[in-house]
Amino acid sequence: MIRWIKCTAALGAAVLLQLYGTAAYYAWQLPDSYYVQTGSRLEVDTALHIAAVPTAHTVQAAVTASSAADTTSLRLFGIIPIKDVEIQEIDTPMLVPCGEPFGIKLRMDGAMVVGMERIETASGQRCPAQEAGIQTGDLIQSVDGTAIDSNQSLQEAIAESDGTPVTVTLTRSGETCTVTLTPAYAAADNRYEAGIWVRDSSAGIGTITFYEPESGSFGGLGHPICDADTGDILPFGSGEAAAVTISQVTKGVSGCAGMLQGSFSDDAPLGELLCNNRCGVFGTLYHNPSAEEAIPMALKQEIQTGAAQILCTVSGDTPKAYDITLEEIDYSGTDSTRNMTVCITDPELLEVTGGIVQGMSGSPILQNGKLVGAVTHVFVDDPTRGYGIFCENMVRYGLSGS
């Protein structure tokens, strides 16, 4: 009898250890906050049953400055605590899935430093910008109080200094600071220079993810526009969305990403860009670009591994649906642009593009009649696969202005 009791106790302890280990795994895997449809309760789709048990208090949500979220306890089998999460009720947005290509014309709010050079002067080589403490990635906004909005305006302000020290106002890591720069006379160019390379604008091709009919707002790309030299998100000043026609596809192969190639239309702009952030580019369009009907946005807990579709354009300006598989889903959302692993399975798309190519970023992902998210990145060593972002994240950090 004693031996039986010991065996039973040992077995029970092992089971409890396994259950608490599983609870710890879910605590790591599951997100700390959720949206739910107004009037509904949270349901978590996991292999083992997890119950959402409301608690008695309310906390301030991080989604908007004025919204509040209820705190709910996630419990394995309704008993073993996993963790407390924030729940915010929303009216699920109705969005038009697009897939049309668009041209991006982005102008910065200043001139961003992308490189330095030494200037040959009568007394030797100098780099005035480096001497002043200017760094790659700095956004120059004014010189002696004169606003800088382009590379040309910066060159003119430096040249007109006649070599006297100037006060440069710049932004670095979100902080504004000033430095004193003494230009150097470059005999080869017959003018005073600062010894820096700057960028003031960017242009490219992407894909429109969704259009919101009531406001005319749209989201695209699913990832930020970054500087090719510094890797930093380009600071947004203004911009426009232009019509694009895809004329050619460079097929992706292992080790070399493919690309959609097209031309900007001379027609009037499609709309205005208002934001470039970590979850994409956002703005307003002058008209609905798609013939698709508006469908609900999928909440992240509704997304499942398995079959799905994307809408994308690989010729002309009309999108088409192609089959894909969602292989993995990171519900914790630790990286706001890499929430899903996407695999292209459609033979027709694979034949044309080899998988995911540059320019397809923003292609909407559909599953079970809902807008799940967008394609964002390609795996260079396997172009049939890549990452996708939750539409929930695009709406949260794009349309909400967070």
C-alpha positions as CSV (number, residue, x, y, z in Angstrom):
1,M,0.0,0.0,0.0
2,I,2.8,2.4,1.0
3,R,4.6,1.7,-2.3
4,W,1.4,2.3,-4.2
5,I,0.9,5.7,-2.4
6,K,4.5,6.7,-3.2
7,C,4.1,5.8,-6.9
8,T,0.8,7.7,-7.1
9,A,2.3,10.7,-5.4
10,A,5.3,10.6,-7.7
11,L,3.0,10.3,-10.8
12,G,0.9,13.2,-9.5
13,A,3.9,15.3,-9.0
14,A,5.2,14.6,-12.5
15,V,1.8,15.5,-14.0
16,L,1.7,18.7,-12.0
17,L,5.2,19.6,-13.1
18,Q,4.3,19.0,-16.7
19,L,1.2,21.1,-16.4
20,Y,3.0,24.0,-14.8
21,G,5.7,23.7,-17.4
22,T,3.1,23.9,-20.1
23,A,1.6,26.9,-18.4
24,A,5.0,28.6,-18.4
25,Y,5.4,27.8,-22.1
26,Y,2.0,29.5,-22.9
27,A,2.9,32.4,-20.7
28,W,6.0,33.0,-22.9
29,Q,4.1,32.2,-26.2
30,L,0.9,34.2,-25.8
31,P,0.7,38.0,-26.0
32,D,0.1,40.3,-23.1
33,S,-2.8,42.2,-24.7
34,Y,-5.7,41.4,-27.0
35,Y,-8.4,43.1,-29.0
36,V,-11.8,41.4,-28.9
37,Q,-15.0,42.3,-30.8
38,T,-17.3,44.5,-28.8
39,G,-19.6,42.4,-26.6
40,S,-17.7,39.2,-27.0
41,R,-15.2,37.3,-24.8
42,L,-11.7,36.3,-25.5
43,E,-11.2,32.8,-26.9
44,V,-7.7,31.5,-27.3
45,D,-7.1,28.7,-29.9
46,T,-4.5,26.4,-28.4
47,A,-3.8,22.7,-28.4
48,L,-4.8,22.6,-24.7
49,H,-7.8,24.4,-23.4
50,I,-7.2,27.8,-22.0
51,A,-10.0,29.7,-20.3
52,A,-10.1,33.5,-20.1
53,V,-11.3,34.4,-16.6
54,P,-12.2,38.2,-16.1
55,T,-10.7,39.8,-13.0
56,A,-12.2,42.6,-11.0
57,H,-10.0,45.6,-12.0
58,T,-9.4,47.8,-15.1
59,V,-6.1,49.2,-16.3
60,Q,-5.1,51.9,-18.7
61,A,-4.5,50.5,-22.2
62,A,-1.4,51.3,-24.3
63,V,-3.4,51.4,-27.5
64,T,-4.6,54.9,-27.1
65,A,-4.1,57.6,-24.5
66,S,-7.8,57.5,-23.4
67,S,-8.9,53.9,-23.7
68,A,-9.2,51.5,-20.9
69,A,-8.7,47.7,-20.9
70,D,-10.0,45.0,-18.7
71,T,-7.6,42.6,-17.1
72,T,-8.3,38.9,-17.7
73,S,-6.6,35.9,-16.3
74,L,-5.6,33.1,-18.7
75,R,-5.8,29.7,-17.0
76,L,-4.9,26.3,-18.3
77,F,-8.0,24.1,-18.1
78,G,-9.6,27.0,-16.3
79,I,-7.5,26.2,-13.1
80,I,-3.7,26.7,-13.5
81,P,-2.8,30.4,-13.8
82,I,-0.8,31.3,-16.9
83,K,-0.7,35.1,-16.7
84,D,-2.9,38.2,-16.7
85,V,-3.6,39.9,-20.0
86,E,-5.2,43.2,-21.1
87,I,-8.4,42.9,-23.1
88,Q,-9.8,45.9,-25.1
89,E,-13.1,45.7,-26.9
90,I,-13.2,47.3,-30.3
91,D,-15.6,47.3,-33.3
92,T,-13.6,45.2,-35.8
93,P,-12.7,47.4,-38.8
94,M,-14.1,46.6,-42.2
95,L,-11.3,46.9,-44.7
96,V,-11.0,46.5,-48.4
97,P,-8.2,44.1,-49.2
98,C,-6.2,45.5,-52.1
99,G,-3.0,44.1,-53.7
100,E,-2.6,46.9,-56.2
101,P,1.0,48.2,-56.7
102,F,1.7,51.8,-55.8
103,G,4.6,54.2,-56.2
104,I,6.0,55.8,-53.1
105,K,7.4,59.3,-53.2
106,L,8.7,60.3,-49.8
107,R,10.3,63.5,-48.8
108,M,12.1,63.9,-45.5
109,D,11.6,66.7,-42.9
110,G,15.2,67.8,-43.5
111,A,18.4,66.2,-44.9
112,M,19.6,63.0,-43.4
113,V,23.4,62.4,-43.1
114,V,24.3,59.1,-44.8
115,G,28.1,59.5,-45.1
116,M,31.2,61.7,-44.5
117,E,34.1,62.7,-46.7
118,R,37.4,64.5,-46.2
119,I,37.9,67.8,-48.1
120,E,41.2,68.7,-49.7
121,T,42.1,72.2,-48.5
122,A,45.2,74.4,-48.7
123,S,46.2,73.2,-45.3
124,G,45.4,69.5,-45.7
125,Q,42.4,67.3,-45.6
126,R,39.5,68.1,-43.2
127,C,36.0,66.8,-42.5
128,P,34.1,69.8,-41.0
129,A,31.0,67.7,-40.2
130,Q,33.0,65.1,-38.3
131,E,34.9,67.9,-36.4
132,A,31.6,69.4,-35.4
133,G,30.3,66.1,-34.0
134,I,27.8,65.3,-36.7
135,Q,27.1,61.6,-37.1
136,T,25.7,59.3,-39.8
137,G,21.9,59.2,-39.3
138,D,21.5,62.7,-38.0
139,L,18.7,64.7,-39.6
140,I,19.8,68.3,-40.3
141,Q,16.9,70.7,-40.1
142,S,18.4,74.2,-40.2
143,V,21.7,76.1,-40.7
144,D,21.9,79.4,-38.9
145,G,18.1,79.4,-38.6
146,T,17.5,78.7,-42.3
147,A,15.3,75.7,-42.8
148,I,16.9,72.8,-44.7
149,D,14.5,70.8,-46.8
150,S,16.8,69.3,-49.4
151,N,20.4,68.5,-50.3
152,Q,20.5,71.6,-52.5
153,S,19.4,74.0,-49.7
154,L,22.0,72.5,-47.4
155,Q,24.8,73.0,-49.9
156,E,23.7,76.6,-50.5
157,A,23.6,77.4,-46.8
158,I,27.1,76.1,-46.3
159,A,28.5,77.8,-49.4
160,E,27.0,81.1,-48.4
161,S,28.8,81.0,-45.0
162,D,32.1,82.1,-46.6
163,G,33.9,79.9,-44.1
164,T,32.5,81.5,-41.0
165,P,31.2,79.0,-38.3
166,V,27.5,78.2,-38.6
167,T,25.0,76.8,-36.1
168,V,23.5,73.5,-37.3
169,T,20.3,72.3,-35.7
170,L,19.7,68.5,-36.1
171,T,17.7,65.6,-34.7
172,R,19.4,62.5,-33.3
173,S,17.6,59.6,-31.9
174,G,14.5,61.8,-31.4
175,E,16.4,64.5,-29.6
176,T,17.1,68.0,-31.0
177,C,20.5,69.4,-30.6
178,T,22.8,72.1,-32.1
179,V,26.5,72.0,-33.2
180,T,28.9,74.5,-34.5
181,L,30.4,73.7,-37.9
182,T,33.2,75.6,-39.6
183,P,33.0,74.9,-43.4
184,A,36.2,74.1,-45.4
185,Y,37.1,75.7,-48.7
186,A,37.3,73.0,-51.4
187,A,39.5,74.4,-54.2
188,A,38.4,71.6,-56.6
189,D,34.8,72.8,-56.3
190,N,35.5,76.4,-55.7
191,R,33.1,76.6,-52.7
192,Y,32.8,76.0,-49.0
193,E,31.6,72.6,-48.0
194,A,30.7,70.5,-44.9
195,G,32.1,67.2,-45.9
196,I,28.9,65.2,-45.7
197,W,26.6,63.2,-48.0
198,V,22.9,63.6,-47.3
199,R,19.6,62.2,-48.6
200,D,16.4,64.2,-48.7
201,S,13.9,61.9,-50.4
202,S,13.2,58.3,-51.5
203,A,11.1,56.6,-54.1
204,G,10.1,53.0,-54.7
205,I,7.3,50.4,-55.4
206,G,5.2,48.6,-52.9
207,T,1.7,47.0,-52.6
208,I,-1.4,48.5,-51.0
209,T,-2.6,46.3,-48.2
210,F,-6.0,47.7,-47.4
211,Y,-8.3,50.7,-47.9
212,E,-10.8,51.9,-45.2
213,P,-13.9,53.2,-47.1
214,E,-15.3,55.5,-44.4
215,S,-12.2,57.6,-43.9
216,G,-10.3,57.0,-47.2
217,S,-7.3,55.8,-45.2
218,F,-5.0,53.1,-46.5
219,G,-2.0,51.1,-45.4
220,G,0.8,49.5,-47.4
221,L,4.2,47.7,-47.3
222,G,3.8,46.3,-43.7
223,H,7.3,47.5,-42.9
224,P,9.0,50.8,-42.8
225,I,10.9,52.6,-45.6
226,C,14.5,52.6,-44.4
227,D,17.6,54.3,-45.6
228,A,19.8,51.9,-47.7
229,D,23.0,53.2,-46.1
230,T,22.1,53.7,-42.4
231,G,19.3,51.2,-42.1
232,D,17.3,53.7,-40.1
233,I,13.6,54.5,-40.7
234,L,13.5,57.5,-43.0
235,P,12.1,60.5,-41.2
236,F,8.8,61.5,-42.7
237,G,8.2,65.0,-44.0
238,S,5.6,64.6,-46.8
239,G,4.8,62.3,-49.7
240,E,2.4,60.9,-52.2
241,A,1.2,57.6,-53.5
242,A,1.4,57.3,-57.3
243,A,-0.1,54.9,-59.8
244,V,2.3,52.2,-61.0
245,T,2.2,49.6,-63.8
246,I,4.2,46.4,-63.3
247,S,6.0,45.6,-66.6
248,Q,8.6,42.9,-65.6
249,V,9.5,40.5,-62.9
250,T,13.0,39.5,-61.9
251,K,12.5,35.9,-60.5
252,G,13.9,35.2,-57.1
253,V,16.4,32.4,-56.5
254,S,18.2,31.2,-53.5
255,G,20.7,33.8,-52.4
256,C,19.3,36.6,-54.6
257,A,15.9,38.3,-54.0
258,G,13.8,38.9,-57.0
259,M,12.0,42.2,-57.8
260,L,8.9,43.6,-59.4
261,Q,9.8,46.3,-62.0
262,G,7.4,48.9,-63.2
263,S,6.9,52.5,-64.1
264,F,5.3,55.4,-62.4
265,S,2.2,56.8,-64.2
266,D,2.1,60.5,-65.2
267,D,-1.5,60.6,-64.1
268,A,-2.5,62.5,-61.0
269,P,-1.4,61.0,-57.6
270,L,-3.5,58.3,-56.0
271,G,-3.3,59.9,-52.7
272,E,-1.2,61.5,-49.9
273,L,1.3,59.8,-47.6
274,L,0.9,60.8,-43.9
275,C,3.2,58.4,-42.0
276,N,6.2,56.1,-42.4
277,N,6.6,53.9,-39.3
278,R,7.7,50.4,-38.2
279,C,4.5,48.8,-39.5
280,G,4.3,50.4,-43.0
281,V,3.4,53.5,-44.8
282,F,-0.1,55.1,-44.3
283,G,-2.1,57.9,-45.7
284,T,-5.3,58.7,-47.6
285,L,-6.4,57.8,-51.2
286,Y,-8.6,59.9,-53.4
287,H,-10.6,56.9,-54.4
288,N,-11.1,53.2,-53.6
289,P,-8.4,51.4,-55.7
290,S,-9.9,47.9,-55.5
291,A,-13.0,46.1,-56.8
292,E,-13.0,43.8,-53.7
293,E,-15.7,44.1,-51.0
294,A,-14.8,45.2,-47.5
295,I,-14.2,42.3,-45.1
296,P,-13.5,42.1,-41.4
297,M,-10.0,42.5,-40.0
298,A,-8.9,39.3,-38.3
299,L,-7.8,39.6,-34.7
300,K,-4.5,37.9,-34.0
301,Q,-6.1,35.1,-31.9
302,E,-8.3,34.2,-34.9
303,I,-5.4,33.5,-37.2
304,Q,-4.4,29.8,-37.7
305,T,-1.6,27.9,-39.3
306,G,-2.6,26.4,-42.6
307,A,-4.1,27.4,-46.0
308,A,-4.5,31.1,-46.8
309,Q,-4.3,33.4,-49.9
310,I,-2.5,36.6,-50.9
311,L,-3.5,39.2,-53.3
312,C,-0.7,40.6,-55.4
313,T,0.0,42.1,-58.9
314,V,2.8,40.6,-61.0
315,S,1.7,42.2,-64.3
316,G,-0.1,45.4,-65.1
317,D,-2.0,46.9,-62.3
318,T,-4.7,44.3,-61.5
319,P,-4.1,41.9,-58.5
320,K,-4.9,38.2,-58.4
321,A,-5.3,35.7,-55.6
322,Y,-2.7,33.1,-55.0
323,D,-2.5,30.2,-52.6
324,I,-0.1,30.2,-49.6
325,T,0.4,28.4,-46.3
326,L,0.9,30.1,-42.9
327,E,3.5,27.9,-41.4
328,E,4.1,29.6,-38.1
329,I,2.5,32.3,-36.1
330,D,4.1,34.3,-33.3
331,Y,1.1,35.5,-31.2
332,S,3.4,37.2,-28.7
333,G,4.1,39.8,-31.3
334,T,7.7,40.5,-30.1
335,D,8.5,41.8,-33.6
336,S,5.7,43.8,-34.9
337,T,6.5,43.2,-38.6
338,R,7.4,39.5,-38.4
339,N,4.4,37.8,-36.9
340,M,3.8,35.0,-39.4
341,T,6.0,32.7,-41.5
342,V,4.5,32.6,-45.0
343,C,5.2,29.9,-47.7
344,I,4.1,30.5,-51.3
345,T,2.5,27.3,-52.6
346,D,0.7,28.5,-55.8
347,P,2.4,26.9,-58.9
348,E,1.5,29.9,-61.1
349,L,3.0,32.5,-58.8
350,L,6.1,30.3,-58.2
351,E,6.6,30.0,-61.9
352,V,6.5,33.8,-62.4
353,T,8.3,35.1,-59.3
354,G,10.0,32.1,-57.7
355,G,8.1,33.1,-54.5
356,I,8.2,36.5,-52.6
357,V,10.0,39.3,-54.4
358,Q,10.7,42.9,-53.6
359,G,7.7,45.1,-54.4
360,M,5.3,42.4,-53.1
361,S,5.6,43.9,-49.6
362,G,2.1,44.8,-48.4
363,S,0.3,42.1,-50.4
364,P,-2.7,41.3,-48.2
365,I,-3.1,37.9,-46.6
366,L,-6.7,36.5,-46.5
367,Q,-7.9,33.5,-44.4
368,N,-11.5,32.4,-43.6
369,G,-13.0,35.5,-45.2
370,K,-11.0,37.9,-43.1
371,L,-8.0,40.2,-43.7
372,V,-5.2,38.6,-41.7
373,G,-2.2,40.8,-42.6
374,A,0.4,41.4,-45.2
375,V,3.6,39.9,-46.6
376,T,6.7,41.9,-45.4
377,H,10.0,40.1,-46.0
378,V,11.5,37.3,-48.0
379,F,14.0,34.7,-46.9
380,V,16.9,35.3,-49.2
381,D,18.1,31.7,-49.0
382,D,14.5,30.4,-49.8
383,P,12.4,32.9,-51.8
384,T,9.3,30.7,-51.5
385,R,9.1,31.7,-47.8
386,G,9.1,34.9,-45.8
387,Y,7.4,36.9,-43.1
388,G,4.1,38.5,-42.7
389,I,2.7,41.1,-40.3
390,F,-0.7,41.0,-38.5
391,C,-3.2,43.5,-40.0
392,E,-4.1,44.3,-36.3
393,N,-0.5,45.7,-35.9
394,M,-0.8,47.8,-39.1
395,V,-4.1,49.2,-37.9
396,R,-2.9,49.8,-34.4
397,Y,0.3,51.6,-35.3
398,G,-0.8,53.1,-38.6
399,L,-4.4,54.2,-38.6
400,S,-4.5,54.9,-34.9
401,G,-1.4,57.2,-35.2
402,S,0.4,55.4,-32.4
